[in-house]
Amino acid sequence: MSLRARLALLSISIVGGVLLIFGVAVYLSVSITLTNQVDHTLEGAAAQIIRNSMADRVGVTLPELNLFADIYIQVWGTDGKLASSSLNIQGFDRPLDTDSLNSVKPVFRDVVIENTQLRVLTVPLIIRNSDRVIGVLQAASSLEMVQAIQEVLIWVLLIGAAISMTIIGLASWFSTGRALSPLETVTQTADQIVRADDLSRRIPYQGPPDEVGHLIMAFNQTLSRLENLFNTQRRFLADVGHELRTPLTVIRGNADLMRRMSGGDEESKESLDSIQSEVDRLTRMVGDLLFLAQAESGKLPLAHDLVELDTLILEVYNQMLVLAKDKLTMRVEEIDQVQVCGDKDRLKQVLVNLLANAIKYTPSGGEVRISLGKLEDQAKIVVSDNGPGIPAEDLPHIFERFYRGEKSRTRSRDGKGFGLGLSIAYWIVRNHGGKIEVTSKEQQGTSFTVWLPLEGESCKGKIFVD
């Protein structure tokens, strides 16, 4: 759930909670007020009847009981018989409140008689200046009006709460949307930077200097520092690559001269072969560094020509057979006729890197397989082996430059490799509009899958990629 939705729900929840507390308070206040009014009416009616009554030790003489049209009145004797009742309750010979007939003090109770809820006041009739009870007066009033008002009040509160929560929700949704729109811009800019590797982008902001403004300012400052650091790194790599080429060429030339002058001295030959091997390794590293420096600076051209992947794969396969020699088995599982738009030399570099890695890390007697097929509008190249595999903790990092896991196959047993080959392959595939994936299980093998878009309508020319 988005932050905007969470904030809107939080506002609705807070308003709903406040309205619930307010509604309960209003409902209880109105209910208590209405009930008190009914009680006061019943008390007034009972008091008027008692004032107009004449009670002595023989009995009680009652006044007219039909003074109140909406109040039901009964008078019960101590013998449990109905002494008198108002006309509006004639024919009803049961007590209005049976449980309170023996009460020695006035008491209010709610009772239900024939599906009608009544509020009943029971008052014992006592002879003046005596504690003798000579009868019981019960006065009752219907609570239908109170219940009707309560029902209307509940509906008013519910509808009002629903309307209020809807208005608050919409207002919160739009207000938080406006407040968070700069953060959405931050997210989009960050995504564009990740996709394009362009640290020169900045987030435009013209709002007030609030928390969001400070965040965007800090983010832009961070981008500036990162851009400076990466530019310094690129210049350093390019300068080191260029500076190392000359001494490496001199070392190689001197090693060749010393080999010719050493004659048949085996010990000198082994030393010179070791020097030659290290010079070649450093030369490859310098080449990779210059490639990455050019790629990141946007000065590396990529051709946009028609490439027959099946022909290219067979060409690389035949070259890699020489590298594999008798160490392991190489085979082409299945191959389809597939054409893509791209740079043939760079795509060949990807295949060479993947197959060279597979050969290098597959033990003697193992097998390296390559296949080519189509899946919808994508070309699918799979290079797999049954080598030692890559640990799960190293898999997310193998396309990072200079990354070499301690226990994974990314660390060569013979000390060769600098962690640049897969980074270069990843860059080439990505800038061809494709992607490269890897799956691996330890002691079972590794499989690299390269996806490339099939040939488009336009496939000619040369482009520079950033």
Buried (B, 14 or more C-beta within 10 A) or exposed (E): EEEBEEBBBEBBEEBBEEBEEEBEEEBEEBBEEBBEEBBEBBBEBBEEBBEEBEBEEEEBEBBEBEEBEEBBBBBBBBEEEEBBBBEBBEEBEEBBBEEBBEBEEBBBBEBEBEEEEBBBBBBBBBEEEEEEBBBBBBBBBBBEEBEEBBEEBEEEBEEEBEEBBEEBBEEBBEBBBEBBEBBEBBEEBBEEBEEEBBBEBBBEBEEEEEEBBEBBEEBBEEBEEEBEEEBEEBEEBBEBBEEBBEEBEEBBEEBEEBBEEBEEEEEBBEBBEEBBEBBEBBBBBBBBBBBBBBBBBEEBEBBBBEBBBBBBBBBBBEBBEEEBEEBBEBEEEEBEEBBBBBBBEBBBBBBBBBBBBBBBBBEEEBBBBBBBBEEEEBBBBBBBBBBBBBBEEBBEBBBEBEBBBEEBBBBBEEEBBBBBBBBBBBBBBBBBBBEBEBEBEBEEBBBBBBBBBBBEEEBEEEEEBE
